[in-house]
Amino acid sequence: MSDLIQNYGDEKSPVWIIVGEPYAKDSETGYLFSSGQGYSFKKIWKLANVGCDPFICSLRPCLGATYDNATRLYMMLEEINKHKPSIIVPMCDELLTYLVPRTTQAKEHNSSLRKWSGSLLTCDAIQHPHYIIGTHPPDWVNMNWDYHEIQAFIDFGHVKEEYEFIQKNGFLQSLPQRTLLTEPPIDILLDYLRSCCGLPYVSVDIETIRPRKKSYYEAEIHHPGYPYTIAIAKNAHDAISFSFWDYIDHVHLIWRRLNELLSKTPQIGQNYFLFDSHYLEALGFYIYLAGCQDTYFRHHILWPGLEHKLQFQTKQYTREPFYKDEGKNWSSRFKRQLMIYNAKDAAVTYEIWEKQEEEFNDRPHLR
């Protein structure tokens, strides 16, 4: 015998929480999130202070029943298109990957939510303006309790931010727009570098090319590789990426212009002191280290208990969806993918630095 567990809340709510199935103890009252797991969720939702009560529903509402999952996923999509919630929060991998196929992991045992939780995503099959913001289900959060404040203030923080924007403006906030220039002609590249000189800061990021694993250069020489592309961002919305190896006849011009920039203009970078600056100095550039700002070390000061990778800081500080996989599986013949990723890293790092500046201004004793 199967128990039908009722949805919780008003389906007209602009925020929908969707779980895979009810918890066993929900059968005691007959509605979703009425057990201890639901109590934990409601506690975290209250901590997030989103400003509205969500509608909570499940893909498979009957405990003990057998379902055709493809049919249930399609029916859930139909319900979303019918009621038109502005913000959809899937709490299971199968719904997230169904609505946004690009979140699917190559290895089946990997969780899509581990990478994409908190990202602002959209579904091509949903016919109204919306965002899909995945996060972990209550049982996972209860077993990983260190995550509950991350869920409250970052994952649900994005829900809160989008909901408040809709309430204030009557429409959905667009995603960040960034101008990312790759492989520019030499005159445009030199002009861009010239225009960066004299700016208060520029953001810098490199991508390296390394010897193949188990090759002579890796196994015997332990060669660290070379910087393959370099990105410069004037601000959070404007960045350029290029490779020295594309301008053989003009390398001396680029080197002089770039050295002038790096030696006089303070730089922003993620893990810049321990990685990028070493490679750039090895190429012969003089780096103005006294004026550099490293978002990695700044994050250690501001949030010592959190993860400090750029991937996490991007989720914490920006509305840029997860993109770190874009830097994988590229080839030197078709390297535009890597260059877009490189330029985005520089622009996003600049935006993170700006948000960190606001935090330091609020807590000046940490400077």
N, C-alpha and C positions, 0 to 999 in steps of 0.2 A: 504494500500500500504506500502511496506517495502523498506527501503533504504539500499543498500549495501555499507558498509563502508570499504574502501580499507585498506590493511595493510600499515605499515610505515617502510621504510628502505629496506635493502638488505637481502633477505632470506639466503644469503651465510655468513652472519655475524656469528661469533662464539658465540654470546650472543643473546638469544631470550627472549623477554619479552612477556608473554602471559596473557591477561586479559579475564575476562568472557564475556564481551560484550562491544561495543563502548559506549561512552557517547552521550547523545541526541544531544548536540551541535556539535558533530563531523560531523553531517549530513550537516552542512553549507558549509564545504569544501569537504567532502566525504572521508576523511582518518582519521585513528586513531590518537588520542592524538593531534588533531589540535585545540581543544577548550582550555578554561582556565585550565581545569584539566590537560591536556597534557602539557600546559605551565609550570605548577608547577612541573610535573615529569621531564621535560627537565632541569629545573633549578636545581633540586636536583641531577640529573644525571651529570650535569656539575660540581656541587660542589664535587661529588664523584671522578671526574677525572679518570674514568675507563680506558680511552685510546682507546675506540672503540665505534662506533655507533651501537646501538642494532637494531635488527629486532623486530618490535612490531606487534603482531597479536592477534586475538580474537577467542574464541571458537564459538561464535554466531555472525557472522559479519553483519547480516541484522537486522537493527532496526525495531521492530514491527513484526518480523517473529516468527513463532512457530517452535521449534526444538525438535527433539528427542535427549536428552542430552547424552545418552549412545553412540549414533551413532557419535555425534560431538566429544566426548572425544576420541573415537577410531580413528576417522579421524585425529585428532590433533596428536595422537601418531604416526600414519603412516607418517605424514608430518615431525615429528621430526626424525624418523628413515630414512627418505629419505634424508634430508638435513644435518643431523648429527651436530647440534650445540653442542659445548662443554659445554656451561653453559646455563641452562634453568631456567628462573625466573618466576614461576607462581605467579600471583597476585590475585588468588581466591582460596578459600578453596576446591572447588569441583575438581579443576585440581590437586592441591597438594595431596589430599587424593586418587585420582584416580591413579596418578603416584607412590605414596608412601603410600600404604594402612595403614602402621603402624602409620601414623600421624592422622588417623581418631579419633575423640573425641567420648567418650562414650555418652555424651549428645549432641544431635543434634544442640542445640543453641550455643554451644561452638565453637570458631574459632580455627582451626588448626594453622593458621598463628600466632596467639597470642603466641603459644609455640614454633613453629618450624621456624619462620622467621629468616633468616640468617644462618640456619644450612646447612651443606654440606651433601646432601642426594643423593641417586641413585635409579634408577628404573630398576627392573628386566626385564621389557619388552623393554627397550631401548638397542639397540644392539651395541652401540659404547661407548668409554670412555666419561664420562660426569659427571657433578654435577648438581643437582637440588637445587636451593637456593631461597626459597620462600620469599616474602615480601608483604607488604600491598599495595593496589591500591591507586592511587592518591587522590580519593575522601576521603578515610579513613584518609590518611596522612593530607589532608587539614583540616579535622575536628579535628585532633589530632596533631596540628602543632608542639608541643614539640617533636614529633617523627621524624621530617624531617631530623635532623642532625644524629640521630641514623640510619635512613635508608641510608643516604649518606655515613657515615663513617664506619658503622658496617655491615649492610646488603649488600649494594653495595660495601663496603670495601672488603668483602669476594669475591665478583665478580671480583673486581679489582686485588686482590691478586692471584686468580686462573688464570685469563686472562694473567697477567704479567708472571706467571710461565710458562704457555703454550708457550707464545711468546719467552721466553728465552730458554726453554729446548725442545720444540717440543712435549711434552707429558704432561699428567695430573698428578698433584701432588697427591701422595697417602695420605690417611687419617692417623692420628697419630697412631702409633703402641705402645701399652703399655703392659707390662708383669704384669698381675694381678694374684697373687697367693692366693688361698683361701683354708682354712681348711688344712694347711700343717701338715705333721707328726711332732711330737714334736722335733726331732733332727734338722729338717730343720727350724722350727720356732725359736728355740734357736740360731741357727747359724745366721739367718737373723737379729735377734735383736742384736746379738753380733757385726755383721758387720756394724750396724748403729751407734754404739758408736764411737765417735770421728769424725763423719761427721760434716761439718759446720752447716747444718740444716737437720731436717727430718720434713715431713708433717704428721700431725696426725688428724684422724677423727674418731668419734664414732657414732654408731647407737644405740638408746635406745629402750627398750621394756617397754611399759607403761601399767597400769591397763586398763581393758575394761571400756568403757564409762558407767556411771551410776552404776558401781560396788561399793562395800563397800570401796575398797581401793582408788578409785577416789573420790567418793562423800563424804566420812566421813574422811578419813585419808589424802586425797589429795597427795597421794604418787607420787613422780615425775618420778618413774621408775628407771631402772638400765641400765647401758651400756651393750648392748647385744653383739655387735661386735666392734672391734677396728682395724683400719687400720694404717699402717706406710708406708710412701713412702720415699725411698732414694733420688729419683729425680722425674722428671715429667713422667718417662717411666717405673718405677719399684716400685710396691707397693704390700703389703701383707695384708690380712684381716683374723682375727681369732676371736674365742669366747673363753673366759675363761672356759665356761661351758663344752667345749669339751675335756678338759684336767684335769679332776678331780684329777688324780694321780700325776700331775706335776704342779699344780697351783702355788705352792711355788717357783718352779724354774722360771716359766714365770714371776711371780710377781717381783722377785728379779732382773731379767734381764731387765724387762721393767722399773722398778723403777730406775735402774742405768742409763738407756737411758734417761728417762724423767727428771731426776734430774740434768743431766750434759750437755745434747745436746739441743741447742736452737730448738724450734719447730715453724712450720708454721701451721696456721689453719684458717678456715673461721668461724668468730664469736667465736673464740677459747676462748677469755677472758670471754665471757658472758655465754658460754654453756659447751663446752667440758672439759675445765680445772676444772670447778666446780664438774662435775661428777667424774673425775679422782681423784681429791683431796678427794672427799667423800669416794672413795675406799681405800684411804690411801697412794696414790702416792704423792711424792714430785715433784712439777712441777717447772722447771727452768723458771719462768715467766719473769725474767729480760731480757732474751734473745729471748722471743717469738715474732713472727711477725703475726699479724692478718690481713688477706687480706680484711676483712670487713671494719675495721677502716681505713686501708690504702686507700681503694677506696673512702671513705668519704672525705679524704684529697685531693686525686687526681681529683675526679670527683663528687663534692658535689651535682650536679644537676641530676645525673643519679641514676637508681635503683641499689641497692647494693647487691642483692641476688646473691648466687653462680651461679644460672641459667643464670642471665644476664652477670655476669663477664665471664662465660665460653664462651658465644657468643662474647663478646667484645674482649677477649684476646687470645682465642684458636680456633683451627679448629675442636674441638670435637663437634659432633652433639648433639643436645638436648638429655639428658638421664635421667632427674630427675624423670620421671615416673617409671624408672626401680626399684626404691626403694619401690614401692607400691605393694600391693597384694601378699606378700610372706607369707610363713608359716614356723614355726620353724622346721618342718620335712624336708622341702626342702628350706633351707636357702641360697643356693649358689647364687641365684639371688641377695639377699640382700648383700652378701659379695663382689660380683663383683662390685655392686654399691658403697659400702663402700670404696673399694680399689680405684675405679675410682675417687671418690671424693677426696681422699688424693692426688692422682697423678695429677689431674687437678688443685687442689689448689696450688700445688707446681709450676706448669707451670704458673698459674696466678701470683703468687708471683715473679717469674723470670721476667715476662713482666712488673710488677709494679716497680721492681728494675730499669729497663731500663728507665721508666718514671721519677723516682726519680733522676736518674743520669742526665737526661736531664733538670730537674727542681730542682736542689739541694736546693733551698730556701724553698722547702716544707718539707724537712726532719726535 
